[in-house]
Amino acid sequence: MSQSADKVLDHFKLFREPEYTDMFAKKKAEFEFPVPAESLTHAIEWAKTEEYRDLNFAREALTVNPAKACQPLGAVFAANGFEGTLPFVHGSQGCVAYYRSHFSRHFKEPTSCVSSSMTEDAAVFGGLNNMIDGLQNSYALYKPKMIAVSTTCMAEVIGDDLNAFIKTAKEKGSVPAEYDVPFAHTPAFVGSHITGYDNALLGVIKHFWDGKAGTVPALERKPNDSINFIGGFDGYVVGNNREIKRIFKEFAIDFTMLCDPSDSWDTPTDGEFRMYDGGTTLEDAANALHAKATIAMQTWSTEKTVKFIEEHGQEVVKLNHPVGVAGTDKFLMELSRITGKPIPESLTLERGRLVDAIADSSAHIHGKKFALYGDPDLMLGLTAFLLELGAEPVTVLSTNGDKAWAEEVQALFDASPFGTNCKVYPKKDLWHMRSLLFTDPVDFIIGNTYGKYLDRDTNTPLIRIGFPIFDRHHKHRYPVWGYQGGLNVLVTILDKIFDVMDADTNGIGTTDYSFDIIR
């Protein structure tokens, strides 16, 4: 064997050693591909055709590689945005390990989350005892200020009642009777991570505004001049929330950011482990009831929450992940309208700089064709920005986008000369996208890390924008909202365009007449 204590190889080199290449070859021959090579080649080529695409799009009962995650993942995200809060998922340990690892791999930070450790017996008899013991242990061991409970498939299939279980756990002394334990039912077999975020955030707000699940009287609304901001499920929450805070401070606006995990997922290394860092204070979460208005940066990510807020007498401004000039313009003009304050000169200057940057680079982006996939709000924001740049978002796909979302995307197409040949695909997955990339080829893909397989299969370069991004580091620290965020997105797109240009023109004596120093 090539691997020894004196010669330690990483996996990049180890699996290229003869013993491994031989092993892989035997495995393919005996188990994975027991068919003639020519048959396999024919099948691969057929999967690139319009005939296959039509069959692919005709399937109804099967989803292949959806561009979404499950509800409890979004619920854990929401819980991480509140001060001293421990996400508690009523379900199995395996599910919770997935949520923790998913966030930790994207944000490169540990993500605290516990489970009620439901197993086969709980699936038969119910998980009440798991809830009683789990809340008691979590409260004693981790000393959170609040425990936010959500569910997985197992608890939902057998019909566990969180409200009743939490009340019983309090009666049994697991946690004090007045202790904050908001909850949300988040079945993983319906909806997606944005649905779970919405349900969990609604559970927290309802808990504080409507009397802590009936244990105290509901709050009486006494309107003030503050503004609430809800960012929604956002893979760029570290950079975006800090950029939004900066904008509010430029306006000199009193604001509350409802759900703010920006510090939780960006803790400094100074020798101290911060299990809970930052987050919206529980007092601020309660007092948010009195705000003059709420701005929801991602409407599709907060549908139930904004409806609840509207029912409590607040104006709600609904946006769709605004990226670029026009999207940021709308956000700032709404801030100015609500507060009566003029847009600060400093932000006007930032706008001019973004417009100048777009003008500087328009020749390289104009007419480029893109296929993009991701969450509904992100797709609306990026589609609008690409059209603003003179690019063509030929294919816009969202697994968790519905017919109403598709109509909003189509309206963006119809309003721009660059949207003429563009199509929107709601409730489709990345295997659908693969077919589209072969039959309706584009210049670039925009999406999360999972698009690297589409990049490899279809030879279409991937621009990584979205969630999750596992194979690149620290993208989440840079905003994509605001004029500065628009500049970051612009540079991200341009960098990939220039990388492809260089790769296509680096042949010595053949193509390097265009291997330019200046682009």
Disulfide bonds with the S-S distance in Angstrom:
none
